[in-house]
């Protein structure tokens, strides 16, 4: 079994934080787009 080093763990944590940031912004973008679609498509 491979051993993990401190630098491997640090790289993993950076990657995971980046993934969570992307997930947060992506989800927020989808929510905004859906709200705008609901606002303009129902009125139009």
PyMOL Python script that loads the backbone (N, CA, C, O; Angstrom):
from pymol import cmd

cmd.read_pdbstr("""\
ATOM      1  N   UNK A   1       0.841  -1.174   0.000  1.00  0.00           N
ATOM      2  CA  UNK A   1       0.000   0.000   0.000  1.00  0.00           C
ATOM      3  C   UNK A   1       0.891   1.244   0.000  1.00  0.00           C
ATOM      4  O   UNK A   1       1.917   1.289   0.678  1.00  0.00           O
ATOM      5  N   UNK A   2       0.486   2.232  -0.760  1.00  0.00           N
ATOM      6  CA  UNK A   2       1.266   3.465  -0.866  1.00  0.00           C
ATOM      7  C   UNK A   2       1.064   4.323   0.377  1.00  0.00           C
ATOM      8  O   UNK A   2      -0.006   4.335   0.987  1.00  0.00           O
ATOM      9  N   UNK A   3       2.116   5.032   0.726  1.00  0.00           N
ATOM     10  CA  UNK A   3       2.022   5.918   1.876  1.00  0.00           C
ATOM     11  C   UNK A   3       1.753   7.333   1.389  1.00  0.00           C
ATOM     12  O   UNK A   3       2.289   7.770   0.372  1.00  0.00           O
ATOM     13  N   UNK A   4       0.924   8.028   2.123  1.00  0.00           N
ATOM     14  CA  UNK A   4       0.651   9.422   1.772  1.00  0.00           C
ATOM     15  C   UNK A   4       1.602  10.322   2.541  1.00  0.00           C
ATOM     16  O   UNK A   4       1.918  10.080   3.705  1.00  0.00           O
ATOM     17  N   UNK A   5       2.041  11.349   1.869  1.00  0.00           N
ATOM     18  CA  UNK A   5       2.924  12.313   2.511  1.00  0.00           C
ATOM     19  C   UNK A   5       2.155  13.591   2.784  1.00  0.00           C
ATOM     20  O   UNK A   5       1.019  13.756   2.341  1.00  0.00           O
ATOM     21  N   UNK A   6       2.776  14.477   3.506  1.00  0.00           N
ATOM     22  CA  UNK A   6       2.132  15.742   3.838  1.00  0.00           C
ATOM     23  C   UNK A   6       1.823  16.545   2.584  1.00  0.00           C
ATOM     24  O   UNK A   6       0.776  17.187   2.499  1.00  0.00           O
ATOM     25  N   UNK A   7       2.726  16.513   1.609  1.00  0.00           N
ATOM     26  CA  UNK A   7       2.480  17.274   0.382  1.00  0.00           C
ATOM     27  C   UNK A   7       1.326  16.679  -0.412  1.00  0.00           C
ATOM     28  O   UNK A   7       0.587  17.414  -1.068  1.00  0.00           O
ATOM     29  N   UNK A   8       1.157  15.357  -0.367  1.00  0.00           N
ATOM     30  CA  UNK A   8       0.019  14.738  -1.044  1.00  0.00           C
ATOM     31  C   UNK A   8      -1.293  15.173  -0.404  1.00  0.00           C
ATOM     32  O   UNK A   8      -2.269  15.457  -1.098  1.00  0.00           O
ATOM     33  N   UNK A   9      -1.307  15.221   0.913  1.00  0.00           N
ATOM     34  CA  UNK A   9      -2.519  15.623   1.621  1.00  0.00           C
ATOM     35  C   UNK A   9      -2.826  17.092   1.342  1.00  0.00           C
ATOM     36  O   UNK A   9      -3.988  17.454   1.156  1.00  0.00           O
ATOM     37  N   UNK A  10      -1.810  17.932   1.312  1.00  0.00           N
ATOM     38  CA  UNK A  10      -2.016  19.358   1.028  1.00  0.00           C
ATOM     39  C   UNK A  10      -2.559  19.550  -0.383  1.00  0.00           C
ATOM     40  O   UNK A  10      -3.453  20.368  -0.600  1.00  0.00           O
ATOM     41  N   UNK A  11      -2.025  18.803  -1.336  1.00  0.00           N
ATOM     42  CA  UNK A  11      -2.517  18.904  -2.716  1.00  0.00           C
ATOM     43  C   UNK A  11      -3.952  18.411  -2.802  1.00  0.00           C
ATOM     44  O   UNK A  11      -4.767  18.992  -3.519  1.00  0.00           O
ATOM     45  N   UNK A  12      -4.264  17.353  -2.083  1.00  0.00           N
ATOM     46  CA  UNK A  12      -5.629  16.829  -2.077  1.00  0.00           C
ATOM     47  C   UNK A  12      -6.600  17.847  -1.490  1.00  0.00           C
ATOM     48  O   UNK A  12      -7.691  18.047  -2.024  1.00  0.00           O
ATOM     49  N   UNK A  13      -6.210  18.486  -0.401  1.00  0.00           N
ATOM     50  CA  UNK A  13      -7.081  19.481   0.221  1.00  0.00           C
ATOM     51  C   UNK A  13      -7.293  20.686  -0.685  1.00  0.00           C
ATOM     52  O   UNK A  13      -8.400  21.221  -0.749  1.00  0.00           O
ATOM     53  N   UNK A  14      -6.242  21.126  -1.390  1.00  0.00           N
ATOM     54  CA  UNK A  14      -6.389  22.238  -2.344  1.00  0.00           C
ATOM     55  C   UNK A  14      -7.352  21.851  -3.460  1.00  0.00           C
ATOM     56  O   UNK A  14      -8.212  22.645  -3.844  1.00  0.00           O
ATOM     57  N   UNK A  15      -7.213  20.648  -3.975  1.00  0.00           N
ATOM     58  CA  UNK A  15      -8.090  20.186  -5.048  1.00  0.00           C
ATOM     59  C   UNK A  15      -9.532  20.109  -4.567  1.00  0.00           C
ATOM     60  O   UNK A  15     -10.451  20.513  -5.280  1.00  0.00           O
ATOM     61  N   UNK A  16      -9.731  19.593  -3.360  1.00  0.00           N
ATOM     62  CA  UNK A  16     -11.078  19.456  -2.817  1.00  0.00           C
ATOM     63  C   UNK A  16     -11.713  20.824  -2.580  1.00  0.00           C
ATOM     64  O   UNK A  16     -12.896  21.019  -2.857  1.00  0.00           O
ATOM     65  N   UNK A  17     -10.919  21.778  -2.063  1.00  0.00           N
ATOM     66  CA  UNK A  17     -11.443  23.133  -1.872  1.00  0.00           C
ATOM     67  C   UNK A  17     -11.824  23.767  -3.205  1.00  0.00           C
ATOM     68  O   UNK A  17     -12.846  24.445  -3.302  1.00  0.00           O
ATOM     69  N   UNK A  18     -11.010  23.550  -4.224  1.00  0.00           N
ATOM     70  CA  UNK A  18     -11.337  24.063  -5.551  1.00  0.00           C
ATOM     71  C   UNK A  18     -12.602  23.444  -6.098  1.00  0.00           C
ATOM     72  O   UNK A  18     -13.417  24.128  -6.717  1.00  0.00           O
ATOM     73  N   UNK A  19     -12.772  22.138  -5.872  1.00  0.00           N
ATOM     74  CA  UNK A  19     -13.985  21.456  -6.314  1.00  0.00           C
ATOM     75  C   UNK A  19     -15.213  22.024  -5.618  1.00  0.00           C
ATOM     76  O   UNK A  19     -16.237  22.261  -6.261  1.00  0.00           O
ATOM     77  N   UNK A  20     -15.121  22.242  -4.317  1.00  0.00           N
ATOM     78  CA  UNK A  20     -16.261  22.792  -3.582  1.00  0.00           C
ATOM     79  C   UNK A  20     -16.594  24.208  -4.045  1.00  0.00           C
ATOM     80  O   UNK A  20     -17.766  24.574  -4.134  1.00  0.00           O
ATOM     81  N   UNK A  21     -15.570  25.000  -4.338  1.00  0.00           N
ATOM     82  CA  UNK A  21     -15.800  26.354  -4.847  1.00  0.00           C
ATOM     83  C   UNK A  21     -16.500  26.306  -6.197  1.00  0.00           C
ATOM     84  O   UNK A  21     -17.450  27.051  -6.437  1.00  0.00           O
ATOM     85  N   UNK A  22     -16.029  25.430  -7.078  1.00  0.00           N
ATOM     86  CA  UNK A  22     -16.662  25.280  -8.388  1.00  0.00           C
ATOM     87  C   UNK A  22     -18.100  24.804  -8.246  1.00  0.00           C
ATOM     88  O   UNK A  22     -18.985  25.282  -8.956  1.00  0.00           O
ATOM     89  N   UNK A  23     -18.338  23.875  -7.343  1.00  0.00           N
ATOM     90  CA  UNK A  23     -19.681  23.364  -7.113  1.00  0.00           C
ATOM     91  C   UNK A  23     -20.602  24.465  -6.601  1.00  0.00           C
ATOM     92  O   UNK A  23     -21.748  24.572  -7.037  1.00  0.00           O
ATOM     93  N   UNK A  24     -20.102  25.281  -5.676  1.00  0.00           N
ATOM     94  CA  UNK A  24     -20.898  26.371  -5.105  1.00  0.00           C
ATOM     95  C   UNK A  24     -21.272  27.390  -6.179  1.00  0.00           C
ATOM     96  O   UNK A  24     -22.435  27.774  -6.296  1.00  0.00           O
ATOM     97  N   UNK A  25     -20.284  27.828  -6.962  1.00  0.00           N
ATOM     98  CA  UNK A  25     -20.553  28.822  -7.997  1.00  0.00           C
ATOM     99  C   UNK A  25     -21.414  28.247  -9.115  1.00  0.00           C
ATOM    100  O   UNK A  25     -22.272  28.943  -9.657  1.00  0.00           O
ATOM    101  N   UNK A  26     -21.195  27.004  -9.458  1.00  0.00           N
ATOM    102  CA  UNK A  26     -22.002  26.364 -10.499  1.00  0.00           C
ATOM    103  C   UNK A  26     -23.457  26.245 -10.084  1.00  0.00           C
ATOM    104  O   UNK A  26     -24.360  26.509 -10.877  1.00  0.00           O
ATOM    105  N   UNK A  27     -23.682  25.846  -8.836  1.00  0.00           N
ATOM    106  CA  UNK A  27     -25.047  25.724  -8.327  1.00  0.00           C
ATOM    107  C   UNK A  27     -25.719  27.091  -8.272  1.00  0.00           C
ATOM    108  O   UNK A  27     -26.882  27.230  -8.650  1.00  0.00           O
ATOM    109  N   UNK A  28     -24.997  28.088  -7.807  1.00  0.00           N
ATOM    110  CA  UNK A  28     -25.552  29.437  -7.760  1.00  0.00           C
ATOM    111  C   UNK A  28     -25.907  29.963  -9.138  1.00  0.00           C
ATOM    112  O   UNK A  28     -26.938  30.613  -9.314  1.00  0.00           O
ATOM    113  N   UNK A  29     -25.058  29.685 -10.114  1.00  0.00           N
ATOM    114  CA  UNK A  29     -25.321  30.123 -11.485  1.00  0.00           C
ATOM    115  C   UNK A  29     -26.578  29.467 -12.037  1.00  0.00           C
ATOM    116  O   UNK A  29     -27.398  30.129 -12.673  1.00  0.00           O
ATOM    117  N   UNK A  30     -26.732  28.176 -11.800  1.00  0.00           N
ATOM    118  CA  UNK A  30     -27.919  27.460 -12.280  1.00  0.00           C
ATOM    119  C   UNK A  30     -29.177  28.024 -11.626  1.00  0.00           C
ATOM    120  O   UNK A  30     -30.196  28.192 -12.296  1.00  0.00           O
ATOM    121  N   UNK A  31     -29.121  28.315 -10.336  1.00  0.00           N
ATOM    122  CA  UNK A  31     -30.280  28.875  -9.637  1.00  0.00           C
ATOM    123  C   UNK A  31     -30.650  30.234 -10.225  1.00  0.00           C
ATOM    124  O   UNK A  31     -31.829  30.505 -10.455  1.00  0.00           O
ATOM    125  N   UNK A  32     -29.667  31.083 -10.468  1.00  0.00           N
ATOM    126  CA  UNK A  32     -29.937  32.407 -11.038  1.00  0.00           C
ATOM    127  C   UNK A  32     -30.532  32.280 -12.436  1.00  0.00           C
ATOM    128  O   UNK A  32     -31.496  32.972 -12.763  1.00  0.00           O
ATOM    129  N   UNK A  33     -29.966  31.403 -13.263  1.00  0.00           N
ATOM    130  CA  UNK A  33     -30.478  31.217 -14.628  1.00  0.00           C
ATOM    131  C   UNK A  33     -31.914  30.711 -14.590  1.00  0.00           C
ATOM    132  O   UNK A  33     -32.754  31.188 -15.354  1.00  0.00           O
ATOM    133  N   UNK A  34     -32.211  29.756 -13.717  1.00  0.00           N
ATOM    134  CA  UNK A  34     -33.576  29.240 -13.625  1.00  0.00           C
ATOM    135  C   UNK A  34     -34.551  30.306 -13.146  1.00  0.00           C
ATOM    136  O   UNK A  34     -35.679  30.378 -13.634  1.00  0.00           O
ATOM    137  N   UNK A  35     -34.130  31.133 -12.196  1.00  0.00           N
ATOM    138  CA  UNK A  35     -34.998  32.220 -11.732  1.00  0.00           C
ATOM    139  C   UNK A  35     -35.266  33.225 -12.843  1.00  0.00           C
ATOM    140  O   UNK A  35     -36.399  33.671 -13.021  1.00  0.00           O
ATOM    141  N   UNK A  36     -34.228  33.582 -13.590  1.00  0.00           N
ATOM    142  CA  UNK A  36     -34.413  34.518 -14.698  1.00  0.00           C
ATOM    143  C   UNK A  36     -35.290  33.918 -15.793  1.00  0.00           C
ATOM    144  O   UNK A  36     -36.121  34.616 -16.374  1.00  0.00           O
ATOM    145  N   UNK A  37     -35.110  32.642 -16.075  1.00  0.00           N
ATOM    146  CA  UNK A  37     -35.963  31.977 -17.070  1.00  0.00           C
ATOM    147  C   UNK A  37     -37.417  31.991 -16.612  1.00  0.00           C
ATOM    148  O   UNK A  37     -38.320  32.260 -17.403  1.00  0.00           O
ATOM    149  N   UNK A  38     -37.638  31.701 -15.337  1.00  0.00           N
ATOM    150  CA  UNK A  38     -38.996  31.720 -14.813  1.00  0.00           C
ATOM    151  C   UNK A  38     -39.601  33.106 -14.871  1.00  0.00           C
ATOM    152  O   UNK A  38     -40.784  33.258 -15.175  1.00  0.00           O
ATOM    153  N   UNK A  39     -38.811  34.108 -14.586  1.00  0.00           N
ATOM    154  CA  UNK A  39     -39.296  35.480 -14.591  1.00  0.00           C
ATOM    155  C   UNK A  39     -39.644  35.947 -16.000  1.00  0.00           C
ATOM    156  O   UNK A  39     -40.723  36.497 -16.221  1.00  0.00           O
ATOM    157  N   UNK A  40     -38.744  35.734 -16.951  1.00  0.00           N
ATOM    158  CA  UNK A  40     -38.942  36.272 -18.290  1.00  0.00           C
ATOM    159  C   UNK A  40     -39.774  35.377 -19.193  1.00  0.00           C
ATOM    160  O   UNK A  40     -40.442  35.885 -20.094  1.00  0.00           O
ATOM    161  N   UNK A  41     -39.762  34.086 -18.991  1.00  0.00           N
ATOM    162  CA  UNK A  41     -40.522  33.196 -19.870  1.00  0.00           C
ATOM    163  C   UNK A  41     -41.991  33.148 -19.477  1.00  0.00           C
ATOM    164  O   UNK A  41     -42.850  32.975 -20.342  1.00  0.00           O
ATOM    165  N   UNK A  42     -42.300  33.297 -18.198  1.00  0.00           N
ATOM    166  CA  UNK A  42     -43.697  33.278 -17.761  1.00  0.00           C
ATOM    167  C   UNK A  42     -44.373  34.587 -18.140  1.00  0.00           C
ATOM    168  O   UNK A  42     -45.533  34.595 -18.552  1.00  0.00           O
ATOM    169  N   UNK A  43     -43.648  35.697 -18.001  1.00  0.00           N
ATOM    170  CA  UNK A  43     -44.207  37.000 -18.354  1.00  0.00           C
ATOM    171  C   UNK A  43     -44.345  37.171 -19.862  1.00  0.00           C
ATOM    172  O   UNK A  43     -45.291  37.795 -20.343  1.00  0.00           O
ATOM    173  N   UNK A  44     -43.386  36.605 -20.607  1.00  0.00           N
ATOM    174  CA  UNK A  44     -43.339  36.816 -22.047  1.00  0.00           C
ATOM    175  C   UNK A  44     -44.374  36.036 -22.735  1.00  0.00           C
ATOM    176  O   UNK A  44     -44.479  36.095 -23.960  1.00  0.00           O
TER     177      UNK A  44
END
""", "prot")
cmd.dss("prot")
cmd.show_as("cartoon", "prot")
cmd.util.cbc("prot")
cmd.orient("prot")
